[in-house]
């Protein structure tokens, strides 16, 4: 994301006076985990949230009959460690983020440990993408995986340890989750007696008759409210004001259809999916997808590889 794109997106965010639509999020576990080694080389189990598992195979292909030991680098077609031929329909895709880009890792689930995802060894990965002996359906599935979820091992410019990056990213996301839970506990006593605060409508003391909304012209939309910038010419009902995030249809029309870049993933989204709070600094700069995954803006990201 260039500096000009970031400045343009921030100028729109600064003009939004209405918060984005409420979005409920929950840390739902996928039922799968991976095992990594800590600093003392002891096994460490990492539970995967549902949003980290991007692609699941069909149930009949989800579990592979293979040993729990890793292949150490056998040449095709045989494997002295007992690993069978891995096919595209056996692949589980796990995702995380590197800087502002999503990265993916390919795993398999073996019948001896049905809840553990094991990383596909590099030698098995190379044999897999050669697609020798695959059916037409398997080749199409492999092409889809390569196009949408290419494993970082298959990217020449990316030599990171995917599992280490995944562990660091999940730790950071869990910190956001813990901070949210603590904030919710602190607010709980006050919310029992105090109604939730809402952003006041502009010029509420001057109302227009129903049907004067210049957006929906709805007679049943309730009273409309004049704008401080253009008066009755920009009168708007409460529903349309919420959808336009407080922008004026006349004075701010240059911003109405502008797509705002997310400060985490860089993807441009519309008004309805922008302006969510960063999990660290609280800036209203994330898209709804990154907010749902407990992400932080790039400025607060503690995992900046290559920067």
LINDA-V567797 format. One record per backbone hydrogen bond with DSSP energy under -1.0 kcal/mol. NH is the residue of the N-H (numbers start at 1). CO is the residue of the C=O. E is the energy in kcal/mol with one decimal. If there is no record, write none. Layout:
BEGIN
((NH | CO | E) (NH | CO | E))
END
This chain:
BEGIN
((6 | 2 | -2.1) (7 | 3 | -2.4) (8 | 4 | -2.5) (9 | 5 | -2.4) (10 | 6 | -2.2) (11 | 7 | -2.1) (12 | 8 | -1.5) (13 | 9 | -2.2) (14 | 10 | -2.3) (15 | 12 | -1.0) (17 | 245 | -1.4) (18 | 245 | -1.3) (28 | 26 | -1.6) (30 | 48 | -2.9) (33 | 115 | -1.9) (34 | 46 | -2.0) (36 | 44 | -2.8) (38 | 42 | -2.4) (41 | 38 | -2.2) (44 | 36 | -3.5) (46 | 34 | -2.9) (48 | 32 | -2.5) (50 | 28 | -3.9) (52 | 49 | -1.4) (53 | 50 | -1.0) (54 | 93 | -1.7) (55 | 93 | -1.5) (61 | 58 | -1.7) (64 | 109 | -4.0) (66 | 64 | -1.2) (82 | 79 | -1.6) (90 | 87 | -2.3) (91 | 88 | -1.6) (92 | 107 | -2.9) (93 | 55 | -2.1) (94 | 105 | -2.6) (95 | 52 | -2.9) (96 | 103 | -2.1) (98 | 101 | -3.2) (101 | 98 | -2.4) (103 | 96 | -2.6) (105 | 94 | -2.5) (107 | 92 | -2.9) (108 | 118 | -2.5) (111 | 64 | -1.8) (116 | 113 | -1.8) (117 | 33 | -2.9) (118 | 108 | -3.3) (120 | 106 | -2.0) (125 | 121 | -2.4) (126 | 122 | -2.3) (127 | 123 | -1.8) (128 | 124 | -2.0) (129 | 125 | -2.2) (131 | 128 | -1.5) (134 | 131 | -1.1) (139 | 135 | -2.3) (140 | 136 | -2.0) (141 | 137 | -2.2) (142 | 138 | -2.3) (143 | 139 | -2.3) (144 | 140 | -2.0) (145 | 141 | -2.3) (146 | 142 | -2.6) (147 | 143 | -2.1) (148 | 144 | -2.6) (149 | 145 | -2.1) (152 | 104 | -2.0) (154 | 151 | -1.6) (155 | 152 | -1.4) (158 | 155 | -1.6) (165 | 161 | -2.2) (166 | 162 | -2.7) (167 | 163 | -2.2) (168 | 164 | -2.3) (169 | 165 | -2.4) (170 | 166 | -2.5) (171 | 167 | -2.0) (172 | 168 | -1.9) (173 | 169 | -2.3) (174 | 170 | -2.5) (175 | 171 | -1.5) (176 | 172 | -1.4) (177 | 173 | -1.9) (178 | 174 | -2.7) (179 | 175 | -2.4) (180 | 176 | -2.1) (181 | 177 | -2.2) (182 | 178 | -2.3) (183 | 179 | -2.3) (184 | 180 | -2.1) (185 | 181 | -1.9) (186 | 182 | -2.1) (187 | 183 | -1.7) (188 | 184 | -1.1) (191 | 187 | -2.0) (194 | 190 | -2.1) (206 | 203 | -1.7) (208 | 224 | -2.4) (212 | 209 | -1.5) (214 | 235 | -2.3) (217 | 213 | -1.3) (224 | 208 | -1.1) (225 | 236 | -2.3) (226 | 206 | -1.5) (227 | 231 | -1.7) (231 | 227 | -1.6) (233 | 230 | -1.2) (234 | 231 | -1.3) (235 | 232 | -1.8) (236 | 225 | -1.9) (241 | 237 | -2.2) (242 | 238 | -1.9) (243 | 239 | -1.9) (244 | 240 | -2.3) (246 | 241 | -2.2) (247 | 244 | -1.7) (252 | 248 | -1.6) (255 | 252 | -2.1) (258 | 255 | -1.0) (260 | 269 | -3.0) (262 | 267 | -1.8) (263 | 285 | -2.5) (266 | 262 | -1.1) (269 | 260 | -2.2) (273 | 270 | -1.3) (274 | 271 | -1.3) (276 | 286 | -2.5) (278 | 283 | -2.0) (279 | 295 | -1.5) (285 | 276 | -1.1) (285 | 283 | -2.1) (286 | 276 | -2.8) (288 | 273 | -1.6) (291 | 287 | -2.1) (292 | 288 | -2.1) (294 | 291 | -1.6) (295 | 290 | -2.1) (298 | 263 | -2.7) (307 | 304 | -1.2))
END
